[in-house]
Amino acid sequence: MKSNEDESVSVILSTSKNEYGINYQDHLIEQYKLYVEMADKISERRANANSFFLTVITALISIIGLISGFGTQTVNVFNFWIIVVPIVGLILCYSWYRIIESYRKLNSGKFKVIHEIERKLPLALYHGEWIMLGQGNNSQLYRPLTHVEKWVPMMFALLLVAILIVGIIYLF
């Protein structure tokens, strides 16, 4: 029985040089360049998603600060928002965390494909770099961005839980 990885390699390398014909190497290089460019675009989209969530959650925390500055003059408004805003923020933090995880898996898959394509090229630069970096297993050589990146929504979530707890205590 074939493993998923074996099956995906056979799908990636769908035809041999002899079966494909004279343009095999040129087309392989063009497809490789396009695929590497798409992997780069995924990283760009990931950074944009992080910026979006960072901006929205920071704005929510700012709203809490503004509302709490109004004091007891607007107690009913404060009571509503001091509960709702942190809950919305927590939902966003969870979504952010899941998106980071999704991008991690997508990038991992893309680089496995890149490594397979590189087996047909004279140089395996990405694969060689990954080996030199200890394949992400040695934090002295390299710490994958995702490991650091996932802490940001978790820290915001902790802050929002603290705000929610303070808000609930304030209500009672």
C-alpha positions as CSV (number, residue, x, y, z in Angstrom):
1,M,0.0,0.0,0.0
2,K,1.3,3.4,-1.0
3,S,1.6,6.2,1.6
4,N,0.1,9.6,1.0
5,E,3.6,11.0,0.5
6,D,4.5,8.3,-2.1
7,E,1.3,9.0,-3.9
8,S,1.8,12.8,-3.9
9,V,5.4,12.3,-5.3
10,S,4.0,10.3,-8.1
11,V,1.4,12.9,-8.8
12,I,4.0,15.7,-8.7
13,L,6.4,14.0,-11.1
14,S,3.6,12.9,-13.4
15,T,5.7,12.0,-16.5
16,S,9.2,11.1,-17.3
17,K,11.6,13.2,-19.4
18,N,11.4,10.6,-22.2
19,E,7.6,10.6,-22.2
20,Y,7.3,14.4,-22.1
21,G,9.7,15.2,-24.9
22,I,12.4,17.7,-25.7
23,N,10.9,20.7,-23.7
24,Y,10.9,18.7,-20.5
25,Q,13.7,20.5,-18.7
26,D,12.7,24.0,-19.9
27,H,9.1,23.4,-18.8
28,L,10.2,21.9,-15.5
29,I,12.3,25.0,-14.7
30,E,9.4,27.3,-15.7
31,Q,6.9,25.4,-13.5
32,Y,9.4,25.4,-10.6
33,K,9.9,29.2,-10.9
34,L,6.2,29.8,-11.0
35,Y,5.6,27.4,-8.0
36,V,8.3,29.1,-5.9
37,E,6.7,32.5,-6.7
38,M,3.4,31.2,-5.6
39,A,5.0,30.0,-2.3
40,D,6.3,33.5,-1.9
41,K,2.8,34.9,-2.4
42,I,1.4,32.6,0.3
43,S,4.0,34.1,2.7
44,E,2.9,37.6,1.7
45,R,-0.8,36.7,2.2
46,R,0.1,35.3,5.6
47,A,1.8,38.5,6.6
48,N,-1.2,40.5,5.4
49,A,-3.5,38.3,7.5
50,N,-1.3,38.8,10.6
51,S,-1.4,42.6,10.0
52,F,-5.2,42.5,9.7
53,F,-5.8,40.6,12.9
54,L,-3.2,42.6,14.8
55,T,-4.9,45.8,13.7
56,V,-8.5,44.7,14.5
57,I,-7.6,43.2,17.9
58,T,-5.6,46.3,18.9
59,A,-8.5,48.4,17.9
60,L,-10.9,46.3,20.0
61,I,-8.6,46.7,23.0
62,S,-8.4,50.5,22.4
63,I,-12.3,50.6,22.3
64,I,-12.3,48.9,25.7
65,G,-9.9,51.5,27.0
66,L,-12.0,54.3,25.6
67,I,-15.2,52.9,27.0
68,S,-13.7,52.3,30.5
69,G,-12.6,56.0,30.4
70,F,-16.2,57.2,30.5
71,G,-16.6,55.9,34.0
72,T,-20.0,55.5,35.6
73,Q,-21.8,58.1,33.4
74,T,-22.5,55.4,30.8
75,V,-22.7,52.3,33.0
76,N,-25.2,50.5,30.8
77,V,-23.1,51.0,27.7
78,F,-20.0,50.0,29.5
79,N,-21.6,46.8,30.9
80,F,-22.5,45.6,27.4
81,W,-19.2,46.4,25.7
82,I,-16.9,45.2,28.5
83,I,-18.4,41.7,27.9
84,V,-19.0,41.8,24.1
85,V,-15.7,43.3,22.9
86,P,-13.4,40.8,24.7
87,I,-15.6,37.9,23.4
88,V,-15.4,39.2,19.9
89,G,-11.6,39.6,20.4
90,L,-11.3,36.0,21.6
91,I,-13.2,34.7,18.6
92,L,-10.8,36.7,16.4
93,C,-7.8,35.4,18.3
94,Y,-9.0,31.8,17.7
95,S,-9.6,32.5,14.0
96,W,-6.1,34.1,13.8
97,Y,-4.5,31.1,15.4
98,R,-6.3,28.7,13.1
99,I,-5.3,30.7,10.0
100,I,-1.6,30.7,11.2
101,E,-1.9,26.9,11.5
102,S,-3.5,26.6,8.1
103,Y,-0.7,28.7,6.5
104,R,1.9,26.6,8.3
105,K,0.4,23.4,6.8
106,L,0.0,25.0,3.3
107,N,3.7,26.2,3.4
108,S,4.9,22.8,4.6
109,G,3.1,21.1,1.6
110,K,4.4,23.7,-0.8
111,F,8.0,23.2,0.3
112,K,7.6,19.4,0.1
113,V,6.6,19.9,-3.5
114,I,9.5,22.3,-4.2
115,H,11.9,19.7,-2.7
116,E,10.5,17.0,-5.0
117,I,10.8,19.3,-8.1
118,E,14.4,20.1,-7.0
119,R,15.2,16.4,-7.3
120,K,15.0,16.9,-11.1
121,L,17.1,20.0,-11.1
122,P,20.9,20.5,-10.9
123,L,20.6,22.2,-7.5
124,A,18.3,21.6,-4.6
125,L,18.7,25.0,-2.9
126,Y,15.6,25.0,-0.7
127,H,16.1,21.4,0.3
128,G,19.8,22.1,1.1
129,E,18.9,25.2,3.1
130,W,16.3,23.2,5.1
131,I,18.9,20.5,5.9
132,M,21.4,23.2,6.9
133,L,18.8,24.7,9.3
134,G,18.3,21.3,10.9
135,Q,14.9,20.9,9.3
136,G,13.3,23.1,12.0
137,N,14.3,20.6,14.7
138,N,17.2,22.6,16.2
139,S,16.1,25.9,17.6
140,Q,19.8,27.0,17.8
141,L,19.9,26.9,14.0
142,Y,16.4,27.9,13.1
143,R,13.1,28.5,14.8
144,P,10.2,28.3,12.4
145,L,8.2,31.5,12.2
146,T,5.0,29.7,13.1
147,H,6.4,28.7,16.5
148,V,6.8,32.4,17.3
149,E,3.9,33.7,15.3
150,K,1.3,31.5,17.2
151,W,2.2,33.2,20.5
152,V,0.8,36.6,19.4
153,P,-2.9,35.6,19.2
154,M,-2.4,33.6,22.4
155,M,-1.0,36.6,24.3
156,F,-3.9,38.8,23.0
157,A,-6.3,36.1,24.0
158,L,-4.9,36.1,27.6
159,L,-5.2,39.8,27.7
160,L,-8.8,39.7,26.5
161,V,-9.6,37.0,29.1
162,A,-8.2,39.2,31.8
163,I,-10.2,42.1,30.6
164,L,-13.3,39.9,30.4
165,I,-12.7,38.7,34.0
166,V,-12.2,42.2,35.3
167,G,-15.4,43.3,33.4
168,I,-17.4,40.5,35.0
169,I,-16.1,41.3,38.4
170,Y,-16.9,45.0,37.9
171,L,-20.5,44.1,36.9
172,F,-21.0,42.2,40.1
